[in-house]
Amino acid sequence: MPRTGRIDAPGVLHHIIIRGIEKKKIFRDEHDQEQMVERLGKVLVETNTACYAWALMTNHAHFLFRTGSVPLSKVMMRLLTGYAVYFNRKYKRHGSLFQNRYKSILCQEEVYFKELIRYIHLNPLRAGMVSQYNQLKNYRYCGHGSVLGLRETNWHDTRYVLSVFGSKPKRAREKYQEYVSEGRTHGRKPELVGGGFIRSHGGWEEVRKRFKGKARRWIKSDERILGSSDFVEQILKMAEESLSREAELKQSGYDLKKLEEKVAELYDIKGQEIYAKGRQKERVAARSLFCYWAARELNISLKELAKIFSLTIPAVSYAVRRGEEIAKKNNYRLLS
């Protein structure tokens, strides 16, 4: 069966699973896990990708990411290629390290966010990396301890995670701890690693019972997506629009040079003024709009834009957000 293309769009939630080829170890010792943690921090910050949950075992790992302006495929390529080079060099091996491609399941946040965090953070216990639940908080290669405030991981967005459990950190951590603890008896939850409306509801038999055959015509199932039928429809439409948009821009000859000309024309300035330093209002606005369109429409990485403007990656990320506000407020579009 041919492999189905992945779906991505800025701001969507992904459950990522990586596995060693032939179920072999991808982490042979703690130094290997430390290398992955180090690479995670670097790649996620540079690509403006949010991480809400993560766990490293021996032959596989789980992550819960929200993509930013850089497509998930580029994020994962940087993460996995760099780690594979390190691993092969260290152990004097050749060939693929990971089983096929990484698995990516796009998830409906309001339904599955909390459950996915719990599922991912319980993985070391299910895999036998720790023998008891109360040891999980001390396992360094999982985000559980970070959410509980026992250690700091600057690329793990624990504040957002805690916000879904309460407004006060102390009480939110208590609620989180209770919620995760309750999940120990829930089993492996296969629907969380497969995606699709059908698996979300326990398979076709359960769907037939629940809907009694009346809704089969409109049920939309896609193994790349975990969510309701409406959510699947919405995401597939979004993906089609994104692909069409990218093709349209390429066909119109859009690159950074043409983007520069477009922004300069809008602000009635010379192209080189976009790159000039300073806080002059028009230049700042032009630079922000340029960064927004480059990142969101042309898929230029924040790292590359940071080099172009001699800025930090967080500064470029802020410029992208500001540019988005400018584009919406003024109804600016690259193509009409």
LINTA-V746628 format. One record per helix or strand. SS is the DSSP state (h for helix, s for strand). FROM is the first residue (numbers start at 0). LEN is the number of residues. If there is no record, write none. Layout:
# LINTA-V746628
ss | from | len
SS | FROM | LEN
SS | FROM | LEN
This chain:
# LINTA-V746628
ss | from | len
s | 12 | 8
h | 20 | 3
h | 29 | 18
s | 49 | 7
s | 59 | 7
h | 71 | 20
s | 97 | 1
s | 102 | 5
h | 108 | 13
h | 122 | 4
h | 132 | 6
s | 141 | 1
h | 143 | 4
s | 155 | 1
h | 157 | 6
h | 168 | 17
h | 189 | 4
h | 196 | 4
h | 203 | 8
s | 224 | 2
h | 228 | 23
h | 255 | 12
h | 270 | 4
h | 280 | 16
h | 301 | 8
h | 312 | 18
